[in-house]
Amino acid sequence: MKAIPKKLIAAIVGCTLAVGAVAQESLSPFERLAAALNPPAMDLQAFDTLMSTSFRSTLKMDPNIADLEQMCPGSLDALIDGGYPRLREGFLADQDRFRAEAAALFEARLSAEDAAEVASIYESPMGQRLVQKITNNSSIDFAMQQSLQDPEGDLTAETLQKDRDRTLRNTLRDLSPEEEAELGEMFSSSKGFLAFMVIGEELNALRARVELESANEDDPELEKAMEDALMAHLGDCPALSGE
């Protein structure tokens, strides 16, 4: 068997990044493809992965938070716990919105047959493993760092691309040679995937637009929830109470 070109594997992972869940008969082929690429059943896992890695590690880099944590241990946990419900609500809403808009894009740009074919590939055990690996390797490090460096500024598409590139690199490193070969064989023989790759940039732009609109929208409720949780924690801090 011919060796699978690395560029093909990168393209497969890159297309999957843009949007990962078992087939649901009630869905159209376009909705089914959006769900296969971005499984609703994995939304909470994806959110918790980002919260426990990028979100937590970047907040720890903030000197102000680091000082509070040293003075009153648990300050970081209080901030995260205070914002968790609101952040989770927004993340899940963004995922639902993206799936709906991605399905509309697929309906406009793909045939029902091509969409169903690609959905079947992603619904396969190997396809689902690929989506799982992307979830496990997802990064928002650069977005978090930009937010800390410029709290009043807007998140940029360039920053999102840096995180996307890091996720792509980490996922490619996580694939075994056997998995690369299986993915290459599955996708290279798919006529529908060729049509799907053509709209890759449109899909990336859609993902970026949804993420930027959400990230750059003011959320006073989130800010208040995190502030209230932190202040409640600091109120019990012996170092501040003089105990």
Sequence and secondary structure as in RCSB ss.txt:
>XXXX:A:sequence
MKAIPKKLIAAIVGCTLAVGAVAQESLSPFERLAAALNPPAMDLQAFDTLMSTSFRSTLKMDPNIADLEQMCPGS
LDALIDGGYPRLREGFLADQDRFRAEAAALFEARLSAEDAAEVASIYESPMGQRLVQKITNNSSIDFAMQQSLQD
PEGDLTAETLQKDRDRTLRNTLRDLSPEEEAELGEMFSSSKGFLAFMVIGEELNALRARVELESANEDDPELEKA
MEDALMAHLGDCPALSGE
>XXXX:A:secstr
     HHHHHHHHHHHHH      TTS HHHHHHHHHS GGGHHHHHHHHIIIIIHHHHTT HHHHHHHHHSTTH
HHHHHHHHHHHHHHHHHHHHHHHHHHHHHHHHHHS HHHHHHHHHHHHSHHHHHHHHHHHHH   HHHHHHHHH 
TTS   HHHHHHHHHHHHHHHHHH  HHHHHHHHHHHHT HHHHHHHHTHHHHHHHHHHHHHHHHTS  HHHHHH
HHHHHHHHHHT HHHHT 
